[in-house]
Amino acid sequence: MPRNFKQFTLDDRESIAIGIMRCQSLNKIAEHIGKHVASVAKEIKRHRIFVRGSYYAGNDCRYAKGCNKRHVCGDEVCPMYCYACTKDCHQFCDEYECDKCCSYERSPYVCNHCENRRYCEDDKYFYDAKVADKKANELKTTSRTGIHLTAEELKAVNEIISYGINNGQPLSHILSAHEDDIIISERTAYRYIGMSLLDVRNIDLRRQARYKRRRKKKGESSVLSQKYRQGRSYQDFQKYMEGKSDYIVTEMDTVKGKQGVGKVMLTMMLRRNSVMLIFIMPDCKAESVIYWFDYLENGLGKDCFKRLFGLYLTDNGSEFKRVDELEQSASGDGTLRTSMYYCDPMQSGQKGRLEKNHEYIRYVIPKGTSLKPFTQDDMTVLMNHINSTRRPGLQNMSPYEMIPDDDHDMHLLMKLLGLKFIEPDDVNLTKSLLNVD
């Protein structure tokens, strides 16, 4: 039989569970799924579920009930009877005797097939295919995240690698010269450098992509000191968000068509479910942005608007600078409908989710295309297809599918804007969707 070195699938695990219930040997189960018998045994032991037995006072000694021994551990001031003490009396008592069933120590290492499993009060192990598959996937994910070094090991690796790179040595050379001292692979070393865990950076590596130092834009410092940003900077945003969920944040930006010509798109993305909203504007002026804020507030009501759009994170474009009119309710009573925060200049990655989502717009409307022919109805069609696109980052669900049935605020928003789910096979993210030439 050819040996299969691939990982266990859910189908394999279901075959194992069925084989155990049928009292098949591990050899027969392994042959059926094309695995080595040792691999099947390890799979069962690694992912089996432990169910603690029901013992008197939690003590599995057959004489626990009625035992009146005290101080067998030598602690003369202990007020507890030994059978109920948190210390393990089994280590000290020479009369300890346990007659519990330990058949799980032999193949198939679980109790699924045991006829007495429902009435047994001893410790038990069970194997469930779905639980085992979930545990395996969680282990696969966690084993590849974070760093797997102690603080001392990371410090030692940092000193060796940083010293070598600062002396112009290639990373491969450093790892080869210190293979007994550096306990990580070359790929992991590159990853640690990219994560800024070491004193050196990607720019210090000869073969990594080098980025030119960005010139400071004229007036950049004046942007940071402008009145509309006071108390609304990205640092203020981070401070405000401490201990709070991203659920309340809406990222906002504008997408231009043909440079300097006519209409632009106002885009918003609700972090609570990654739904992106697109509104067509006749120009890139503050009045046009305020119009859509007022439209949403009037259509949803003050309370619903505040629950959905209570906090905005946007860039420093002139269309977003009339902060008082954006934050205050359209009713003119001076109440606040939202709070505005602004990213640092040249740091679009601070609202990176929306920036990434703009790729979907560019699939349909390429950069440089004039937006003059498009209406808000076209934007509704575009929104529906983008928000019906399933994504790995959303557990292979679409933003619309992320909306729970009891989220009445989102359902009201969808009704107001005419949003609806598009079946997966009908999603179109090409220029033909809006007949773009």
N, C-alpha and C positions, 0 to 999 in steps of 0.2 A: 504493500500500500504506500503510495507517495505521501510524504509528510507535508502537511500544510502549516506554514509558519505565519500565516496571516492571523490577525487578532480575531477573537471571538465576536460573532455578530449576535443580534437578538435571536435570529433563527437558530443559531447553534445552541444558545442558552435554553431556548424552549425545547430543543431536542434533548438536551441533558435532563431537564426537569421531567419530561415525559418518560425518558428511559429509566430514571430513578423510580418513578411511580410504578413502572412496569416490572420493577425488580431486575432490570437488566444489569449485567456486569459493566464496570467502567470500560473494559476492553471492547465490548460490543458497542457501547455508546461512542467511544472514541473512533472506532472503525466506521460507524454510521456517518459521523460529521467530518471525517477526514483529519482528525487531530491525533496527537500522541496521547497515550493514556495518562502519562504523567502531567501533561498540560490540562487535561480534564480534571484530574484530582486537584491540582493547584487552583483551578478556576472555582471549584466547589468550595474548597477550604477558604479561599480568599474572600468570597462574596456570600457565604452562607450567613443566615440570620440567627443570632443567639436569642433564645427565650429562656429566661431564668426560671428554675423550678420553684415550686411552692413548698417551702420548708418551715418548720416550726421556728419562729423568731429569726428566720433567715439562715438558720444553721443546718447544714446537711448531715450532721451526725445523727445516727439512728437513735442515740440515747439523749438527744437534746431535750425532748419533752420529759419533764420530771427530774432533770438533772439539777442538783443543788450544789454543785462544786463552785468554790470561790477561790480566788487568789492563786490559781494554778500557774500564772505567769510570774508570780513572785511579788506583785504589787499589793501589799497588805492593806493599803488605804482605798483600794478600788471598791466602790459600793455595789457594783454590778455582779449578777451571777455570770459565770464564765460563758454560758451558752448564748447570752444576749450581749456580751461585751463587744465593743467595736474592734478590739484586738482579736487576732486570729487564735482562738483557743486550741485549734488543731495542732499548732506548733508545740504546745506545751503539755497537752493532755495525752497520757499514754493509753487511755481507754477510747480514744477517738476511733470510730468505725463508721464507714460510709458504704451503704449497699445500693447507691443510686446506679441507674443504668448508664453505661458509658459506651454504648454500641456505636455512637457517632465517632469514636476514635478509630473505627475500622471502616473499610469501604462499604457504602459510598459516602461516609462521613456526614450524613444528615439523617433526619428521621422522617422524611417525606413518605417513605414506603412502609413505615412501621404500622401495624394494625392497631397498636395500642396507643397511638400518638394523641388521640383525643382525651384519653383518660390518664395519661402519664403525668405525674407531678414532679418528675425529675427535670434536670437541665436538658434542653433540647436544641437542636439546630435544624433549620429549614433552608431549602434552596428555592428561591423564586426568580424566574427568568427576568422579569421586568425590573425587579429591585436590583438584581445583579448587574443588569445592563446599565441602569442609572448610576450605580456606584462606580462601575468601570469608567463611564464617560466623565463623571465628576473627577475621578482620580487622574484621568488623562489630561483634563483641563488644568487642575491645580498643580500637577507635576511639571507643567511647562510655564508656569507663571512665577513671578517674583525671582528672588535670588536664593540660591541654595548654598550659601556660604555663611559661616559665622562672621562676626565683626572682625575677629582677629585674622581669619583667612582672607577676607576681602581687603583688609589693610595690607597684608603681605603681597597679595596679587597686585594691588594698586601701586605699591612701591616699586615692584620689579618692572611692570609694564610701563609705568610713567617714566621711570628712569631710562629705560631702553628707547622709548619713542622720542623723548627729549634729546636723545643722543643720535637720532636719525636712524635707528635700527628698525627694520621691518618687523611687523608683529609676528610673522611666521618664524623669523629668526629668534625673537625673544622667547617664544614658546618652546622652540626646539632646544635652546640653550638652557632653559630652566624647566624642563619637562618633569623633573622630580619635585619642583617647588610650586609650580602652577597647576592646580587641579581642575582647570576648566579647559574646554576646547577653544579653538580659534574662533569659531562662530559665536560662542558664548562671550568671548572677550570683546568681539565687535559689538555685540548686543549691550554689554555693560557700558562700553564707551558711549554708544548711542543713547543710553538711558542716563548719562551724566553721573554714573556711579564712581567713575575714576577721575583723577585729576586731569587727564588728557581728554580731548574732545575729537570729534570726527575731523575737524579742520586741521588737526595736528597729524593726521594720517596721510601719508603720501598718496595712497591709492584710493582713498575715499574722495567722493565728490567735494570739490572746494567751492565755497560761495564767496563771491566778492563782498567785501564789507559794504553795507548799505550806507549810502550817503545820507546824512541827515537833511531832510527836506527843509527848505526855507520856511520859516514860520511854524515849524513843528512845536517849538517850545511855546509859542504864543497860543497854539491850539490847547495845550495842556492847561494854560492859565485862564482860558476864556470862562466867562461867568456861567454859561450853561452847564459846564462840566463840574463845577464846584459841588462836592458832595455826591457826585454821580460818576466818578471815574471807575475804571475796572477794579482798582484796589478797593474802592468803596463797595463795589458789587460783591467781591469775594468776601469782604468782612460781613456784609449783610447776609450772605448765603451760608455762613458758618452754622452748621447744625440744621440747615433747611434742605429740602429736596429740590432737585432740578424741575420737579413737576410744575412749579409755578412760573417758570421762565419761558418767555417768547423771544426768539431771536428775530431781528428785523434788518432788512437791507433793501437796496434797489438794484435792479438789473437793467442796464441800458441796451438799446438796440444799436442802430447805426449811430456812431459817435456824434453827439451834439445835435441829433435830428429828432425832433418830435417826442413821441410817447416813450414812457419808461414803465417798468414793472416794479411794483412794491411787493416785496416778499416777506412773509412771516412764517416761522416754524415753531410750533408748540412742542416743547421738549417732553411734555407729558405723554405724547404718543407719536411724535415725529410727523404729524400732519402739517403740510406746507400749504399756505394760502398765497394766492397771487392776485394782485389787483392792478388793472391797467390805469395809468395816470397820464393826463395830457402833457405833463411836463415834470421836471424834477424839482418842484418847488414845495416849500413847507405847506402852502395852502392845500395842495393836492393830498399830502399825507394826512393833514388834519381832517380833510373831508372824509377819508375812509375810516379814521378813528371815530368820527361823529356818526358815520353810517352804522358801524358795528355797535356802538353804544345805544343808538336809538332803536336798532333792530333787535338787540338782545336784552336791553334793559340794563340799568346801572349795575345791579348786583351780579348778573350773569357775566357782563363784560369784565367786571373786576375779578371774578373768579377765574376766567379764562385768560385775561390779558393784564393781570395785576402787576406784572413786572416785565419790562422790555430791556433787551440788551442789543445795542446797535452800534454803528460806526459814527464817525464825526462829520458826515456829509451835511451840507448846508440845509438840506431838506428836513433834517431832524433837530435843528438847533432851537426852534421855538418851543422850548421845553415846557413852559407854563401852559401853553395852549394844548399841547399834547397830553400833559398830565391831568389837567383840570377837566371836569365834566362839561359836556356840551350844554347842559342846562343853565350854566352861568351862575350857579349857586355857590361856586368856590370850592366844592368838594373834589377830592382827588379820585380819578378813575383808574390811574395806573402810576407806576414809578419808572422813570427812565434812567438807564445806566449806559455808559459809553465805553467802547473798547479803546485801548491805547492806539495811537497813530501807527499805521503800517503793521498792525497785529490782527489781521482778519481771522487768524486761527483761534482767537478767543471766542468767536462764534462760528467755530468750524463746522458744526453740524449743518447749519444753513448753507454755508459756502459749498460744502460737499453736495448738498441737495441741488444746488444750482446746475450741477452737471446734467441732471435730468431735463432741465429746461433747455439746455444747449443741445441735447439730442434732437429736440423738435425744432427749436429756433436757434440756428447756429449764430455764433458771435458775429456781429457786423450786419445782421439782418435788420432792416427797418421794422419797427413795431407799428407803423402807421395803419396797416390794414386790419389790425386785430382789435376786437371788442372784448368787453368783459365776459360775454358768452364764450368766446374762444378760450379765455383764461379759465373758465369753469371746466371746460372740456379738458384742458391741459392739467388742471389740478386733479381731476378725477382719475386720469390715467397715471399720473405720478404717484398719487396717494394709494393707488390700488396695486402698486408694484411691490412684490414681496422681497424682503432683504434678509440676509444672514444675521445682520446686527439686531434684527427685531425677532429673532427666533423663527426665521423663515416665514414671518407674517408681514402683511402690508400695514401701513399706518392706519388705514380705515379698520382693519381687522384688530388693531390694538385698542380700539374704542370699546369699552364695556357697555353692555346693554343698559346699565343703570347710570351712565354718564349723561344725564339729561341736558347739561350745558352744551356738550359737544353735539348732541343730536339736534338741539335748537340751532346751533351755528350751521350745521350741515343743511338744515331746512332753509335757513335764511339765504345761504349762498348757492343753493341748488346742487349740493355735493351728493354724489352717490357712488356706490361701489361698482367697479368694473370687473367682470369675471376675468380670471387670470389669462385665459386664452385670447381674450379680446383686448388686452392692454396693448397699446400702440405708442411707442416712444420714438417714432421716426418723423421726418418732415412731412410725410403724407397725412399725419393726424390733422394738421391745420393747413394743408395744401401750400406749404412753404416751397417756393421755387428754389 
